Amino acid sequence: MLNPVIFFSIDGMRPDGLTAAKTPCIDRLIANGSWSLSARTVMPSVTLPCHTSMHRGVDVPRHGITTNTFQPLARPVPSLFDVAKANQLTTGMFFNWGELRDLMAPDSPSIVYLHNDPSYAESDWIIARSAADHIRRIDFDLVFVYLGYTDIAGHDHGWMSEPYIDAISNADACVSHVLSAYAERGIEPNVLVVSDHGGHGRSHGTEMDEDMTIPWVLAGPSIVPRQELKTPIRIFDTCPTLASLAGLPLAKEWEGKVISEAFISSKV
Ligand SMILES: [Zn+2]
């Protein structure tokens, strides 16, 4: 039996924001896992285009989502959750920004929980508590948790401002809360923490390093511990890498690569 997979997207979390914030949970994942603080997102460095690349394994020119308004894909690309559904996995998606509903076909996740307002810190806790409650009751193979308040704090107060750094610390506590639900059951998941983009001033969307550079932290029983990854990582590598960890076949449409440098090969 494979270890379950869970991944967290902390919206707009810059690597140096992660370093500056008090994040004991993610620090522990870094200490016990394989990580990069110089992974790259896609252009435009905007939430829906970046998450579409994260979940569908292709760059923006292939999926064609260039704004936060979804357009049906001219040439469809199966998402991680679509492939999981086709292979009868039990999956959950917990998120607080409604536009992410189009990351997959509407019936692909087994459980969907949306609280459609990321504009306050407690909103991330509503998502974390729901994810934890479901993880206590359901044997998920794959879970996605999206925490959106960090990005709102960046837009309202500025990237690297004190409220933004505090929002990252808040998100770290949310990640810890969700992971504690597995620990209570004696389950060891493989965990990825990633962001969709960074930010500068009070916005993002450009090709500046501050907007394009994201953390990518993978840890768990199948992952090489205490290793800074040498492989250059793009956000669309997330989809095939997590599919591989979940025992799923790779869709031929996916352009991303499996970051196998992170794997203890005998366990995947
Ligand atoms: Zn975003």
py3Dmol code that shows the C-alpha trace and the ligand (Angstrom):
import py3Dmol

protein = """\
ATOM      1  CA  MET A   1       0.000   0.000   0.000  1.00  0.00           C
ATOM      2  CA  LEU A   2       1.400   3.395  -1.001  1.00  0.00           C
ATOM      3  CA  ASN A   3       1.652   6.214   1.479  1.00  0.00           C
ATOM      4  CA  PRO A   4      -0.987   8.864   0.852  1.00  0.00           C
ATOM      5  CA  VAL A   5       0.000  12.139  -0.772  1.00  0.00           C
ATOM      6  CA  ILE A   6      -1.001  15.620   0.393  1.00  0.00           C
ATOM      7  CA  PHE A   7       0.047  18.919  -1.085  1.00  0.00           C
ATOM      8  CA  PHE A   8      -0.381  22.446   0.156  1.00  0.00           C
ATOM      9  CA  SER A   9      -0.346  25.592  -1.958  1.00  0.00           C
ATOM     10  CA  ILE A  10       0.312  28.697   0.133  1.00  0.00           C
ATOM     11  CA  ASP A  11      -0.666  31.526  -2.180  1.00  0.00           C
ATOM     12  CA  GLY A  12       2.046  34.074  -2.956  1.00  0.00           C
ATOM     13  CA  MET A  13       4.595  32.688  -0.501  1.00  0.00           C
ATOM     14  CA  ARG A  14       8.079  33.842  -1.490  1.00  0.00           C
ATOM     15  CA  PRO A  15      11.014  31.645  -0.425  1.00  0.00           C
ATOM     16  CA  ASP A  16      12.542  34.533   1.543  1.00  0.00           C
ATOM     17  CA  GLY A  17       9.148  35.102   3.145  1.00  0.00           C
ATOM     18  CA  LEU A  18       9.181  31.487   4.251  1.00  0.00           C
ATOM     19  CA  THR A  19      12.694  31.981   5.624  1.00  0.00           C
ATOM     20  CA  ALA A  20      11.724  35.182   7.459  1.00  0.00           C
ATOM     21  CA  ALA A  21       8.507  33.830   8.991  1.00  0.00           C
ATOM     22  CA  LYS A  22       8.210  31.605  12.041  1.00  0.00           C
ATOM     23  CA  THR A  23       7.400  28.287  10.361  1.00  0.00           C
ATOM     24  CA  PRO A  24       8.337  25.364  12.615  1.00  0.00           C
ATOM     25  CA  CYS A  25       6.255  22.858  10.640  1.00  0.00           C
ATOM     26  CA  ILE A  26       7.666  23.657   7.185  1.00  0.00           C
ATOM     27  CA  ASP A  27      11.152  23.974   8.734  1.00  0.00           C
ATOM     28  CA  ARG A  28      10.751  20.388   9.934  1.00  0.00           C
ATOM     29  CA  LEU A  29       9.667  19.255   6.448  1.00  0.00           C
ATOM     30  CA  ILE A  30      12.757  20.945   4.989  1.00  0.00           C
ATOM     31  CA  ALA A  31      14.999  19.302   7.598  1.00  0.00           C
ATOM     32  CA  ASN A  32      13.486  15.885   6.874  1.00  0.00           C
ATOM     33  CA  GLY A  33      12.929  16.203   3.139  1.00  0.00           C
ATOM     34  CA  SER A  34      14.128  17.208  -0.304  1.00  0.00           C
ATOM     35  CA  TRP A  35      13.640  20.865  -1.082  1.00  0.00           C
ATOM     36  CA  SER A  36      14.355  23.803  -3.318  1.00  0.00           C
ATOM     37  CA  LEU A  37      13.963  27.472  -2.489  1.00  0.00           C
ATOM     38  CA  SER A  38      14.607  28.404  -6.127  1.00  0.00           C
ATOM     39  CA  ALA A  39      11.847  26.592  -8.032  1.00  0.00           C
ATOM     40  CA  ARG A  40      10.228  28.617 -10.830  1.00  0.00           C
ATOM     41  CA  THR A  41       6.619  29.309 -11.617  1.00  0.00           C
ATOM     42  CA  VAL A  42       5.203  30.248 -15.022  1.00  0.00           C
ATOM     43  CA  MET A  43       4.360  33.507 -16.767  1.00  0.00           C
ATOM     44  CA  PRO A  44       2.096  35.287 -16.086  1.00  0.00           C
ATOM     45  CA  SER A  45       2.864  34.777 -12.380  1.00  0.00           C
ATOM     46  CA  VAL A  46      -0.849  34.959 -11.564  1.00  0.00           C
ATOM     47  CA  THR A  47      -2.859  32.592  -9.370  1.00  0.00           C
ATOM     48  CA  LEU A  48      -5.085  30.689 -11.815  1.00  0.00           C
ATOM     49  CA  PRO A  49      -2.487  30.297 -14.618  1.00  0.00           C
ATOM     50  CA  CYS A  50       0.108  29.098 -12.070  1.00  0.00           C
ATOM     51  CA  HIS A  51      -2.255  26.654 -10.327  1.00  0.00           C
ATOM     52  CA  THR A  52      -3.395  25.322 -13.694  1.00  0.00           C
ATOM     53  CA  SER A  53       0.251  24.526 -14.518  1.00  0.00           C
ATOM     54  CA  MET A  54       0.710  22.996 -11.044  1.00  0.00           C
ATOM     55  CA  HIS A  55      -2.329  20.696 -11.474  1.00  0.00           C
ATOM     56  CA  ARG A  56      -2.239  19.989 -15.207  1.00  0.00           C
ATOM     57  CA  GLY A  57       1.511  19.499 -15.690  1.00  0.00           C
ATOM     58  CA  VAL A  58       1.953  21.908 -18.604  1.00  0.00           C
ATOM     59  CA  ASP A  59       3.221  25.445 -19.207  1.00  0.00           C
ATOM     60  CA  VAL A  60       0.881  28.351 -19.939  1.00  0.00           C
ATOM     61  CA  PRO A  61       1.116  28.240 -23.770  1.00  0.00           C
ATOM     62  CA  ARG A  62      -0.239  24.680 -23.620  1.00  0.00           C
ATOM     63  CA  HIS A  63      -3.162  25.237 -21.224  1.00  0.00           C
ATOM     64  CA  GLY A  64      -3.942  28.785 -22.400  1.00  0.00           C
ATOM     65  CA  ILE A  65      -5.171  30.130 -19.029  1.00  0.00           C
ATOM     66  CA  THR A  66      -3.533  33.577 -18.880  1.00  0.00           C
ATOM     67  CA  THR A  67      -5.780  35.368 -16.345  1.00  0.00           C
ATOM     68  CA  ASN A  68      -7.779  34.539 -13.230  1.00  0.00           C
ATOM     69  CA  THR A  69     -10.815  33.886 -15.422  1.00  0.00           C
ATOM     70  CA  PHE A  70     -11.133  30.285 -16.549  1.00  0.00           C
ATOM     71  CA  GLN A  71     -11.560  29.526 -20.259  1.00  0.00           C
ATOM     72  CA  PRO A  72     -12.287  25.980 -21.403  1.00  0.00           C
ATOM     73  CA  LEU A  73      -9.030  24.478 -22.709  1.00  0.00           C
ATOM     74  CA  ALA A  74      -8.916  24.351 -26.518  1.00  0.00           C
ATOM     75  CA  ARG A  75      -6.902  21.154 -26.319  1.00  0.00           C
ATOM     76  CA  PRO A  76      -7.782  19.443 -23.010  1.00  0.00           C
ATOM     77  CA  VAL A  77      -5.044  18.313 -20.627  1.00  0.00           C
ATOM     78  CA  PRO A  78      -6.002  15.873 -17.862  1.00  0.00           C
ATOM     79  CA  SER A  79      -5.276  17.210 -14.395  1.00  0.00           C
ATOM     80  CA  LEU A  80      -3.698  15.253 -11.555  1.00  0.00           C
ATOM     81  CA  PHE A  81      -7.160  14.813  -9.997  1.00  0.00           C
ATOM     82  CA  ASP A  82      -8.688  13.675 -13.304  1.00  0.00           C
ATOM     83  CA  VAL A  83      -6.082  10.909 -13.578  1.00  0.00           C
ATOM     84  CA  ALA A  84      -6.622  10.043  -9.900  1.00  0.00           C
ATOM     85  CA  LYS A  85     -10.372   9.701 -10.537  1.00  0.00           C
ATOM     86  CA  ALA A  86      -9.773   7.486 -13.592  1.00  0.00           C
ATOM     87  CA  ASN A  87      -7.668   5.233 -11.362  1.00  0.00           C
ATOM     88  CA  GLN A  88     -10.252   5.067  -8.551  1.00  0.00           C
ATOM     89  CA  LEU A  89      -8.235   7.002  -5.977  1.00  0.00           C
ATOM     90  CA  THR A  90     -10.003   8.676  -3.062  1.00  0.00           C
ATOM     91  CA  THR A  91      -9.191  12.383  -3.225  1.00  0.00           C
ATOM     92  CA  GLY A  92     -10.003  15.596  -1.412  1.00  0.00           C
ATOM     93  CA  MET A  93      -9.725  19.266  -2.326  1.00  0.00           C
ATOM     94  CA  PHE A  94      -9.990  21.985   0.341  1.00  0.00           C
ATOM     95  CA  PHE A  95      -9.727  25.604  -0.775  1.00  0.00           C
ATOM     96  CA  ASN A  96     -10.791  29.169  -0.067  1.00  0.00           C
ATOM     97  CA  TRP A  97     -10.786  30.752  -3.522  1.00  0.00           C
ATOM     98  CA  GLY A  98     -13.567  29.632  -5.859  1.00  0.00           C
ATOM     99  CA  GLU A  99     -11.737  30.191  -9.160  1.00  0.00           C
ATOM    100  CA  LEU A 100      -9.671  27.061  -8.427  1.00  0.00           C
ATOM    101  CA  ARG A 101     -12.749  24.908  -9.018  1.00  0.00           C
ATOM    102  CA  ASP A 102     -11.706  24.535 -12.655  1.00  0.00           C
ATOM    103  CA  LEU A 103      -8.354  22.879 -11.910  1.00  0.00           C
ATOM    104  CA  MET A 104     -10.069  19.575 -12.673  1.00  0.00           C
ATOM    105  CA  ALA A 105     -13.361  18.175 -13.934  1.00  0.00           C
ATOM    106  CA  PRO A 106     -16.103  18.959 -11.393  1.00  0.00           C
ATOM    107  CA  ASP A 107     -16.657  15.308 -10.493  1.00  0.00           C
ATOM    108  CA  SER A 108     -12.978  14.324 -10.225  1.00  0.00           C
ATOM    109  CA  PRO A 109     -12.396  14.912  -6.473  1.00  0.00           C
ATOM    110  CA  SER A 110     -14.198  12.557  -4.083  1.00  0.00           C
ATOM    111  CA  ILE A 111     -14.617  15.374  -1.540  1.00  0.00           C
ATOM    112  CA  VAL A 112     -14.640  19.106  -2.267  1.00  0.00           C
ATOM    113  CA  TYR A 113     -14.740  21.777   0.443  1.00  0.00           C
ATOM    114  CA  LEU A 114     -14.836  25.442  -0.583  1.00  0.00           C
ATOM    115  CA  HIS A 115     -15.067  28.418   1.741  1.00  0.00           C
ATOM    116  CA  ASN A 116     -15.041  31.105  -0.898  1.00  0.00           C
ATOM    117  CA  ASP A 117     -13.420  34.026   0.940  1.00  0.00           C
ATOM    118  CA  PRO A 118      -9.650  34.095   1.562  1.00  0.00           C
ATOM    119  CA  SER A 119      -9.680  37.716   2.762  1.00  0.00           C
ATOM    120  CA  TYR A 120      -8.994  37.072   6.463  1.00  0.00           C
ATOM    121  CA  ALA A 121      -6.540  34.889   8.364  1.00  0.00           C
ATOM    122  CA  GLU A 122      -9.236  32.771  10.013  1.00  0.00           C
ATOM    123  CA  SER A 123     -10.347  31.689   6.532  1.00  0.00           C
ATOM    124  CA  ASP A 124      -7.180  29.600   6.178  1.00  0.00           C
ATOM    125  CA  TRP A 125      -8.072  27.932   9.504  1.00  0.00           C
ATOM    126  CA  ILE A 126     -11.568  27.086   8.242  1.00  0.00           C
ATOM    127  CA  ILE A 127      -9.903  25.220   5.370  1.00  0.00           C
ATOM    128  CA  ALA A 128      -7.328  23.552   7.624  1.00  0.00           C
ATOM    129  CA  ARG A 129      -9.954  22.383  10.132  1.00  0.00           C
ATOM    130  CA  SER A 130     -12.154  20.976   7.390  1.00  0.00           C
ATOM    131  CA  ALA A 131      -9.217  19.114   5.821  1.00  0.00           C
ATOM    132  CA  ALA A 132      -8.151  17.722   9.198  1.00  0.00           C
ATOM    133  CA  ASP A 133     -11.715  16.638  10.077  1.00  0.00           C
ATOM    134  CA  HIS A 134     -12.052  14.774   6.782  1.00  0.00           C
ATOM    135  CA  ILE A 135      -8.596  13.194   7.038  1.00  0.00           C
ATOM    136  CA  ARG A 136      -9.567  11.799  10.460  1.00  0.00           C
ATOM    137  CA  ARG A 137     -12.572  10.020   8.900  1.00  0.00           C
ATOM    138  CA  ILE A 138     -11.598   9.189   5.312  1.00  0.00           C
ATOM    139  CA  ASP A 139      -8.704   7.176   3.883  1.00  0.00           C
ATOM    140  CA  PHE A 140      -7.573   9.640   1.236  1.00  0.00           C
ATOM    141  CA  ASP A 141      -4.980   8.688  -1.373  1.00  0.00           C
ATOM    142  CA  LEU A 142      -4.473  12.296  -2.489  1.00  0.00           C
ATOM    143  CA  VAL A 143      -5.380  15.643  -0.907  1.00  0.00           C
ATOM    144  CA  PHE A 144      -4.899  19.241  -2.067  1.00  0.00           C
ATOM    145  CA  VAL A 145      -5.123  22.095   0.436  1.00  0.00           C
ATOM    146  CA  TYR A 146      -5.060  25.710  -0.745  1.00  0.00           C
ATOM    147  CA  LEU A 147      -4.485  28.570   1.705  1.00  0.00           C
ATOM    148  CA  GLY A 148      -5.188  31.958   0.137  1.00  0.00           C
ATOM    149  CA  TYR A 149      -4.844  34.557   2.886  1.00  0.00           C
ATOM    150  CA  THR A 150      -1.078  35.005   2.426  1.00  0.00           C
ATOM    151  CA  ASP A 151      -1.651  36.530  -1.015  1.00  0.00           C
ATOM    152  CA  ILE A 152      -4.342  38.880   0.321  1.00  0.00           C
ATOM    153  CA  ALA A 153      -1.932  40.053   3.052  1.00  0.00           C
ATOM    154  CA  GLY A 154       0.678  40.735   0.339  1.00  0.00           C
ATOM    155  CA  HIS A 155      -1.760  42.788  -1.744  1.00  0.00           C
ATOM    156  CA  ASP A 156      -3.099  44.707   1.266  1.00  0.00           C
ATOM    157  CA  HIS A 157       0.169  45.383   3.118  1.00  0.00           C
ATOM    158  CA  GLY A 158       3.020  44.545   0.722  1.00  0.00           C
ATOM    159  CA  TRP A 159       5.145  41.453   0.109  1.00  0.00           C
ATOM    160  CA  MET A 160       7.641  40.980   2.969  1.00  0.00           C
ATOM    161  CA  SER A 161       5.628  43.376   5.196  1.00  0.00           C
ATOM    162  CA  GLU A 162       5.016  42.300   8.772  1.00  0.00           C
ATOM    163  CA  PRO A 163       1.356  41.289   8.170  1.00  0.00           C
ATOM    164  CA  TYR A 164       2.473  39.232   5.135  1.00  0.00           C
ATOM    165  CA  ILE A 165       5.158  37.453   7.160  1.00  0.00           C
ATOM    166  CA  ASP A 166       2.593  36.847   9.926  1.00  0.00           C
ATOM    167  CA  ALA A 167       0.222  35.350   7.340  1.00  0.00           C
ATOM    168  CA  ILE A 168       2.922  32.847   6.350  1.00  0.00           C
ATOM    169  CA  SER A 169       3.379  31.881  10.010  1.00  0.00           C
ATOM    170  CA  ASN A 170      -0.399  31.460  10.236  1.00  0.00           C
ATOM    171  CA  ALA A 171      -0.371  29.220   7.155  1.00  0.00           C
ATOM    172  CA  ASP A 172       2.427  27.129   8.666  1.00  0.00           C
ATOM    173  CA  ALA A 173       0.287  26.528  11.759  1.00  0.00           C
ATOM    174  CA  CYS A 174      -2.570  25.492   9.437  1.00  0.00           C
ATOM    175  CA  VAL A 175      -0.291  22.992   7.650  1.00  0.00           C
ATOM    176  CA  SER A 176       0.764  21.622  11.034  1.00  0.00           C
ATOM    177  CA  HIS A 177      -2.884  21.227  12.092  1.00  0.00           C
ATOM    178  CA  VAL A 178      -3.743  19.258   8.949  1.00  0.00           C
ATOM    179  CA  LEU A 179      -0.696  17.000   9.250  1.00  0.00           C
ATOM    180  CA  SER A 180      -1.541  16.271  12.901  1.00  0.00           C
ATOM    181  CA  ALA A 181      -4.715  14.512  11.677  1.00  0.00           C
ATOM    182  CA  TYR A 182      -2.565  11.926   9.876  1.00  0.00           C
ATOM    183  CA  ALA A 183      -0.274  11.596  12.900  1.00  0.00           C
ATOM    184  CA  GLU A 184      -3.272  10.868  15.169  1.00  0.00           C
ATOM    185  CA  ARG A 185      -4.093   7.911  12.905  1.00  0.00           C
ATOM    186  CA  GLY A 186      -0.511   6.693  12.645  1.00  0.00           C
ATOM    187  CA  ILE A 187      -0.437   7.478   8.911  1.00  0.00           C
ATOM    188  CA  GLU A 188       2.698   8.909   7.288  1.00  0.00           C
ATOM    189  CA  PRO A 189       1.881  10.868   4.136  1.00  0.00           C
ATOM    190  CA  ASN A 190       4.267  12.189   1.542  1.00  0.00           C
ATOM    191  CA  VAL A 191       3.866  15.969   1.809  1.00  0.00           C
ATOM    192  CA  LEU A 192       4.581  18.772  -0.656  1.00  0.00           C
ATOM    193  CA  VAL A 193       4.470  22.449   0.265  1.00  0.00           C
ATOM    194  CA  VAL A 194       4.560  24.774  -2.709  1.00  0.00           C
ATOM    195  CA  SER A 195       3.460  28.240  -3.719  1.00  0.00           C
ATOM    196  CA  ASP A 196       1.940  29.479  -6.956  1.00  0.00           C
ATOM    197  CA  HIS A 197       4.068  32.655  -7.285  1.00  0.00           C
ATOM    198  CA  GLY A 198       5.844  35.279  -5.187  1.00  0.00           C
ATOM    199  CA  GLY A 199       5.249  39.011  -5.241  1.00  0.00           C
ATOM    200  CA  HIS A 200       6.863  42.449  -4.915  1.00  0.00           C
ATOM    201  CA  GLY A 201       5.480  45.730  -3.621  1.00  0.00           C
ATOM    202  CA  ARG A 202       1.758  45.074  -3.508  1.00  0.00           C
ATOM    203  CA  SER A 203       1.414  42.883  -6.569  1.00  0.00           C
ATOM    204  CA  HIS A 204       2.764  40.068  -8.739  1.00  0.00           C
ATOM    205  CA  GLY A 205       2.360  38.851 -12.288  1.00  0.00           C
ATOM    206  CA  THR A 206       5.693  39.913 -13.796  1.00  0.00           C
ATOM    207  CA  GLU A 207       8.811  37.990 -14.798  1.00  0.00           C
ATOM    208  CA  MET A 208      10.824  39.476 -11.896  1.00  0.00           C
ATOM    209  CA  ASP A 209      12.612  36.923  -9.721  1.00  0.00           C
ATOM    210  CA  GLU A 210      10.567  38.114  -6.720  1.00  0.00           C
ATOM    211  CA  ASP A 211       7.399  37.013  -8.539  1.00  0.00           C
ATOM    212  CA  MET A 212       8.746  33.900 -10.294  1.00  0.00           C
ATOM    213  CA  THR A 213      10.702  32.136  -7.538  1.00  0.00           C
ATOM    214  CA  ILE A 214       8.781  29.699  -5.341  1.00  0.00           C
ATOM    215  CA  PRO A 215       9.599  27.187  -2.608  1.00  0.00           C
ATOM    216  CA  TRP A 216       9.096  23.482  -3.334  1.00  0.00           C
ATOM    217  CA  VAL A 217       9.421  21.288  -0.244  1.00  0.00           C
ATOM    218  CA  LEU A 218       8.779  17.541  -0.385  1.00  0.00           C
ATOM    219  CA  ALA A 219       9.047  15.244   2.639  1.00  0.00           C
ATOM    220  CA  GLY A 220       7.786  11.874   3.756  1.00  0.00           C
ATOM    221  CA  PRO A 221       8.552   8.171   3.895  1.00  0.00           C
ATOM    222  CA  SER A 222       9.294   7.951   0.141  1.00  0.00           C
ATOM    223  CA  ILE A 223      11.496  11.057   0.067  1.00  0.00           C
ATOM    224  CA  VAL A 224      15.261  11.448   0.491  1.00  0.00           C
ATOM    225  CA  PRO A 225      15.847  13.371   3.738  1.00  0.00           C
ATOM    226  CA  ARG A 226      18.025  16.458   4.302  1.00  0.00           C
ATOM    227  CA  GLN A 227      18.687  17.166   0.632  1.00  0.00           C
ATOM    228  CA  GLU A 228      18.685  20.417  -1.309  1.00  0.00           C
ATOM    229  CA  LEU A 229      17.501  19.446  -4.787  1.00  0.00           C
ATOM    230  CA  LYS A 230      19.915  20.130  -7.652  1.00  0.00           C
ATOM    231  CA  THR A 231      17.360  19.497 -10.405  1.00  0.00           C
ATOM    232  CA  PRO A 232      15.903  22.808 -11.644  1.00  0.00           C
ATOM    233  CA  ILE A 233      12.220  22.644 -10.728  1.00  0.00           C
ATOM    234  CA  ARG A 234       9.311  24.217 -12.605  1.00  0.00           C
ATOM    235  CA  ILE A 235       5.844  24.443 -11.088  1.00  0.00           C
ATOM    236  CA  PHE A 236       4.447  22.064 -13.733  1.00  0.00           C
ATOM    237  CA  ASP A 237       6.805  19.320 -12.479  1.00  0.00           C
ATOM    238  CA  THR A 238       4.509  19.135  -9.427  1.00  0.00           C
ATOM    239  CA  CYS A 239       1.760  17.228 -11.250  1.00  0.00           C
ATOM    240  CA  PRO A 240       3.827  14.302 -12.641  1.00  0.00           C
ATOM    241  CA  THR A 241       5.943  14.088  -9.481  1.00  0.00           C
ATOM    242  CA  LEU A 242       2.889  13.728  -7.235  1.00  0.00           C
ATOM    243  CA  ALA A 243       1.230  11.345  -9.712  1.00  0.00           C
ATOM    244  CA  SER A 244       4.323   9.167  -9.517  1.00  0.00           C
ATOM    245  CA  LEU A 245       4.253   9.226  -5.707  1.00  0.00           C
ATOM    246  CA  ALA A 246       0.554   8.288  -5.758  1.00  0.00           C
ATOM    247  CA  GLY A 247       1.224   5.341  -8.075  1.00  0.00           C
ATOM    248  CA  LEU A 248      -0.604   6.915 -11.007  1.00  0.00           C
ATOM    249  CA  PRO A 249       0.303   6.631 -14.688  1.00  0.00           C
ATOM    250  CA  LEU A 250       1.690   9.803 -16.281  1.00  0.00           C
ATOM    251  CA  ALA A 251      -0.593  11.392 -18.878  1.00  0.00           C
ATOM    252  CA  LYS A 252       1.114  11.731 -22.253  1.00  0.00           C
ATOM    253  CA  GLU A 253       0.069  15.393 -22.425  1.00  0.00           C
ATOM    254  CA  TRP A 254       2.092  16.388 -19.347  1.00  0.00           C
ATOM    255  CA  GLU A 255       5.229  18.421 -20.082  1.00  0.00           C
ATOM    256  CA  GLY A 256       6.614  18.431 -16.543  1.00  0.00           C
ATOM    257  CA  LYS A 257       9.178  15.951 -15.322  1.00  0.00           C
ATOM    258  CA  VAL A 258       9.155  13.647 -12.311  1.00  0.00           C
ATOM    259  CA  ILE A 259      11.633  15.014  -9.761  1.00  0.00           C
ATOM    260  CA  SER A 260      13.022  11.548  -9.121  1.00  0.00           C
ATOM    261  CA  GLU A 261      16.095  12.983  -7.397  1.00  0.00           C
ATOM    262  CA  ALA A 262      13.782  13.389  -4.399  1.00  0.00           C
ATOM    263  CA  PHE A 263      12.683   9.754  -4.295  1.00  0.00           C
ATOM    264  CA  ILE A 264      14.026   6.876  -2.258  1.00  0.00           C
ATOM    265  CA  SER A 265      13.618   4.761  -5.373  1.00  0.00           C
ATOM    266  CA  SER A 266      12.888   1.459  -3.657  1.00  0.00           C
ATOM    267  CA  LYS A 267       9.803   2.997  -2.047  1.00  0.00           C
ATOM    268  CA  VAL A 268       8.160   4.535  -5.118  1.00  0.00           C
TER     269      VAL A 268
END
"""
ligand_1 = """\
1
ZN
Zn -1.696 33.424 -6.108
"""
view = py3Dmol.view(width=600, height=400)
view.addModel(protein, "pdb")
view.setStyle({"model": 0}, {"cartoon": {"style": "trace"}})
view.addModel(ligand_1, "xyz")
view.setStyle({"model": 1}, {"stick": {}})
view.zoomTo()
view.show()
